[in-house]
Amino acid sequence: MDILTHGLLGGTLALSFSRKDETRAATTVGFVSALLADADALIQSSADPLLTLEYHRQFTHALIFIPFGALLVALILWPVLKKFGHPPGFRRIYLYAFLGCATSGLLDACTSYGTHLLWPFTGDRVAWSIVPIFDPLFSLILGAAMVAGLRWRRTLPARIGLLLAAMYLSLGWLQHQRAEDAIRATIAQRGDEAGKLTVKPTMGNLLLWRSIYRSGDTYHVDAVRVGLGAGRVYPGTIAPAFNLSRDLPALSIASTLHRDILRFEFFSDGYLALHPEDTGLLGDVRYAMLPTSTRPLWGIRLDMRQPEAHAQFETSRRMSGEEIDRFMAMLRGAD
């Protein structure tokens, strides 16, 4: 989830547990604490572009990190708050920091990106895919609740906002189930067998969803619109599933590039396909700007001339005017 929404959720949750004379301090501590987990984005290496992918949403987002992260924030903010008045006691600051830190991993797990909630006990990523990575309505609910609570110095607006946010996430879960049911019916009609299926919301809404499933050695990408009526499937494109030994038979298993491909495969949960317009780019087929497209948002460059060099990570968020029109048409449920 975007960093602002993280802060809003952490601040609103801490505010909902605050005392009347501590609303501002609680909101500040909760807001800042919710941002701590994303400090893992600072773990980077110019020599190894994939390092940040390995550590993003990893240990700082794990449930086991919450008490330690809260202690770190409390130790930093307590002396700062003391300079600006009479802050709550350290225990109260730690409570608000704990609440803020507790939201980060759980909120990210609600998206499709995947979060290491149970690190170090398992390396699996948790991705419930019930809310977009950026959702303005969800953020607005939390923002309005936090502002109202601060203005009136009461916890009730914050608690109402959290209830509405929980209802919104529940709606996302329901929409996810409806989208999955619709695409499974389409898969059956096509006579395919979905050995692997992912359904995720598109940017900023819970109406239009992106479906990716693997049947044999092919990925099928479709859009599913779920409004008040039955779900509508917009047929998309297909892409051959990447196979390392078949597609790059000359690549040594001891090479750096081979290891980087395996690292990217883990990050992408195995959803790998070559870019349809650039066969030198290995992409994560789960993500694209247009929900019916196999042109990936990001991928790694396969430079066979330098197998001992780390693969370069590339992103592409371009979207033509025609694609924007197609996206809006599908969002409206138009033909």
C-alpha positions in Angstrom: 0.0 0.0 0.0 1.2 3.6 -0.6 3.1 5.3 2.2 0.4 7.9 2.9 -2.3 5.3 3.5 0.0 3.4 5.8 0.5 6.5 7.9 -3.2 7.3 7.9 -4.1 3.8 9.2 -1.4 3.8 11.8 -2.4 7.3 13.0 -6.1 6.5 13.1 -5.7 3.3 15.0 -3.4 4.9 17.6 -5.9 7.8 17.9 -8.8 5.4 18.5 -6.9 4.2 21.7 -5.8 7.6 22.9 -6.9 9.7 25.8 -8.5 13.1 25.2 -5.3 15.0 26.1 -3.1 12.7 24.0 -4.9 12.7 20.7 -2.2 14.6 18.8 0.7 12.8 20.3 -1.0 9.4 19.7 -1.8 10.2 16.1 1.7 11.5 15.4 3.4 8.4 16.9 1.0 6.0 15.2 1.5 7.8 11.8 5.3 7.7 12.0 5.4 4.2 13.3 3.4 2.9 10.4 6.0 4.2 8.0 8.9 2.4 9.7 8.4 -0.9 7.9 9.0 0.7 4.5 12.4 1.9 5.6 13.5 -1.5 4.1 13.4 0.3 0.7 16.7 1.9 1.8 18.3 -1.5 1.5 19.8 -1.2 -1.9 23.0 -2.0 -3.9 24.1 -0.4 -7.1 26.0 -3.6 -7.8 23.0 -5.9 -7.2 19.7 -4.4 -8.4 17.7 -7.3 -7.1 18.8 -6.8 -3.5 16.0 -4.4 -2.8 13.4 -6.9 -4.1 14.6 -9.5 -1.6 14.3 -7.3 1.4 11.3 -5.1 0.5 8.3 -6.2 2.6 10.5 -8.7 4.4 11.7 -8.7 8.0 10.4 -5.1 8.8 6.9 -6.2 7.8 6.9 -9.4 9.8 4.7 -9.8 12.8 7.7 -10.7 15.0 9.2 -7.3 14.2 6.3 -5.2 15.6 7.4 -5.0 19.3 11.0 -4.2 18.3 10.0 -1.6 15.7 7.7 0.0 18.3 10.5 0.2 20.8 12.8 1.9 18.3 10.1 4.5 17.4 9.3 5.2 21.0 12.9 5.7 21.9 13.3 8.2 19.1 10.0 10.1 19.5 9.8 10.3 23.3 12.6 12.9 23.7 11.3 14.8 20.6 7.8 15.0 22.0 9.2 16.2 25.4 10.7 19.3 23.7 7.3 20.3 22.4 5.3 20.1 25.6 4.2 17.4 28.1 4.0 14.1 26.2 2.4 10.9 27.4 4.5 8.6 29.5 6.9 6.3 27.7 4.5 3.3 28.1 1.7 5.2 26.4 4.0 6.3 23.6 5.2 2.7 23.2 1.5 1.6 23.0 0.8 4.0 20.2 4.0 3.0 18.4 3.0 -0.7 18.8 -0.4 0.0 17.2 1.1 1.9 14.3 3.8 -0.7 13.6 1.1 -3.5 13.8 -0.7 -2.1 10.8 2.1 -2.1 8.3 2.5 -5.8 7.4 -1.2 -6.6 7.7 -2.2 -3.8 5.4 0.4 -4.8 2.8 -0.8 -8.4 3.0 -4.2 -7.2 1.9 -2.6 -6.2 -1.5 -1.3 -8.5 -4.2 2.4 -7.7 -3.8 3.1 -10.2 -1.1 4.5 -9.7 2.4 6.7 -11.9 4.6 4.3 -11.7 7.6 5.6 -14.9 9.2 9.3 -14.3 8.6 11.7 -16.0 9.8 9.5 -19.0 10.3 8.6 -19.3 6.6 9.8 -17.6 3.5 6.3 -17.6 1.9 4.7 -14.3 0.9 1.2 -13.5 2.2 -0.9 -11.8 -0.5 -4.7 -11.7 0.1 -5.3 -9.4 -3.0 -8.4 -7.7 -1.7 -7.4 -4.1 -2.1 -5.3 -2.2 -4.7 -1.8 -1.0 -3.8 -3.3 2.5 -4.2 -7.0 3.1 -3.4 -8.1 6.7 -3.0 -11.4 5.8 -1.4 -9.8 3.7 1.3 -7.3 6.5 2.0 -10.1 9.1 2.1 -12.0 7.1 4.7 -9.0 6.9 7.0 -8.0 10.5 6.4 -11.4 11.9 7.1 -11.6 9.9 10.3 -8.2 11.0 11.5 -8.8 14.7 10.8 -12.2 14.6 12.5 -10.8 12.9 15.6 -8.0 15.4 15.9 -10.3 18.4 15.4 -12.7 17.3 18.1 -10.1 15.4 20.2 -12.3 12.4 20.4 -11.8 8.7 19.6 -15.3 8.1 18.2 -14.5 9.4 14.6 -11.4 7.3 14.5 -13.3 4.2 15.5 -16.0 4.8 13.0 -13.4 5.3 10.3 -11.7 2.0 11.2 -15.0 0.3 11.1 -15.7 1.7 7.6 -12.2 0.7 6.5 -12.8 -2.8 7.8 -16.1 -2.9 5.9 -14.3 -1.7 2.7 -11.7 -4.5 3.1 -14.5 -7.0 3.5 -16.1 -5.7 0.3 -12.7 -6.3 -1.4 -12.7 -9.9 -0.2 -16.3 -10.4 -1.5 -15.4 -8.8 -4.8 -12.3 -11.0 -5.0 -14.4 -14.1 -4.6 -16.9 -12.9 -7.2 -14.1 -12.2 -9.7 -12.5 -15.5 -9.1 -15.8 -17.3 -9.6 -16.4 -15.5 -12.9 -13.0 -16.4 -14.3 -13.2 -20.0 -13.1 -16.5 -20.3 -15.0 -14.7 -18.9 -18.1 -11.8 -21.3 -17.7 -14.2 -24.2 -17.6 -15.9 -22.9 -20.7 -12.6 -22.7 -22.5 -11.8 -26.3 -21.5 -8.6 -25.2 -19.8 -7.2 -26.4 -16.5 -5.8 -23.6 -14.3 -2.8 -25.1 -12.5 -2.1 -21.7 -11.1 -4.5 -18.8 -10.7 -4.2 -15.2 -9.4 -6.9 -12.6 -9.2 -6.0 -9.1 -8.2 -7.7 -5.7 -8.2 -6.6 -3.1 -10.7 -5.4 0.3 -9.6 -7.7 2.5 -7.5 -10.9 0.4 -7.6 -12.7 -2.8 -6.6 -14.7 -3.1 -9.8 -12.1 -4.2 -12.4 -9.8 -7.1 -11.6 -6.9 -8.7 -13.4 -6.8 -12.5 -13.7 -3.7 -14.6 -14.6 -3.8 -18.3 -14.8 -1.5 -21.0 -16.2 -2.8 -23.7 -18.4 -0.1 -26.1 -19.6 2.8 -23.9 -20.7 0.8 -20.8 -21.3 -0.3 -17.9 -19.2 -3.8 -16.5 -19.9 -4.5 -12.9 -18.8 -8.0 -11.5 -18.7 -9.9 -8.7 -17.1 -13.0 -9.3 -14.9 -15.5 -6.6 -14.1 -17.7 -7.3 -11.1 -20.5 -4.8 -10.5 -24.0 -5.3 -9.2 -24.7 -8.1 -11.7 -22.9 -11.1 -12.8 -19.1 -10.8 -13.4 -18.1 -9.9 -17.0 -14.9 -11.3 -18.4 -12.9 -9.3 -21.0 -10.7 -11.8 -22.8 -7.1 -10.7 -22.9 -3.8 -12.0 -24.2 -1.6 -15.1 -23.7 2.1 -15.5 -23.1 4.3 -18.6 -23.1 5.5 -19.4 -19.6 9.2 -18.9 -19.2 11.2 -22.1 -18.7 14.8 -21.5 -17.8 16.3 -24.8 -19.1 14.3 -24.6 -22.3 14.6 -20.9 -23.1 18.2 -20.4 -22.0 19.8 -23.9 -22.4 23.3 -22.4 -22.8 23.2 -20.5 -19.5 25.4 -22.1 -16.9 23.7 -22.9 -13.6 26.7 -21.6 -11.8 26.4 -18.1 -13.4 25.3 -15.0 -11.7 22.5 -14.5 -14.2 21.2 -17.9 -13.5 21.0 -17.2 -9.8 19.4 -13.8 -10.5 16.7 -15.5 -12.6 15.9 -17.8 -9.7 15.8 -14.9 -7.3 13.4 -13.0 -9.6 11.3 -16.2 -10.0 10.9 -16.4 -6.3 9.9 -12.7 -6.1 7.4 -13.2 -8.9 5.9 -16.4 -7.4 6.9 -18.2 -10.6 4.8 -16.0 -12.9 7.5 -15.4 -15.5 7.1 -14.6 -19.2 9.3 -12.8 -21.7 8.1 -9.4 -22.7 5.9 -9.7 -25.9 7.8 -6.8 -27.5 11.2 -7.3 -26.0 12.4 -10.9 -25.7 15.5 -9.8 -23.8 13.3 -8.7 -20.8 12.0 -11.3 -18.4 8.8 -9.9 -16.8 6.5 -10.6 -13.9 3.3 -11.4 -15.8 1.1 -10.6 -12.7 1.5 -6.9 -13.2 0.7 -4.7 -16.2 -0.9 -1.3 -16.7 -3.7 -2.7 -18.8 -5.5 -5.7 -17.1 -5.7 -7.6 -20.4 -2.1 -7.1 -21.4 1.0 -9.3 -20.9 3.3 -6.3 -21.2 4.8 -6.4 -17.7 5.3 -3.4 -15.4 8.8 -4.7 -14.5 11.3 -7.3 -15.2 15.0 -8.2 -15.4 17.3 -7.8 -18.5 18.7 -11.1 -19.8 22.1 -10.1 -21.1 23.7 -13.4 -22.2 26.9 -11.6 -23.2 27.6 -10.9 -19.5 26.3 -14.0 -17.6 28.5 -13.1 -14.5 27.0 -9.6 -14.2 23.9 -9.1 -12.1 20.7 -8.7 -14.0 19.4 -5.1 -14.3 15.9 -4.4 -13.0 13.7 -2.4 -15.4 10.3 -0.8 -15.0 7.8 0.5 -17.6 4.7 2.3 -16.6 3.8 3.8 -20.0 0.2 3.7 -21.0 -1.1 5.0 -24.4 -4.2 7.0 -24.8 -5.9 4.1 -26.5 -5.1 1.9 -23.5 -6.4 4.4 -21.1 -9.7 4.5 -23.0 -9.9 0.7 -23.0 -9.2 0.6 -19.3 -12.0 3.2 -18.6 -14.4 1.3 -20.9 -13.8 -1.9 -19.0 -14.1 -0.1 -15.7 -17.6 1.2 -16.8 -18.6 -2.2 -18.0 -18.8 -1.1 -21.6 -18.3 -3.3 -24.7 
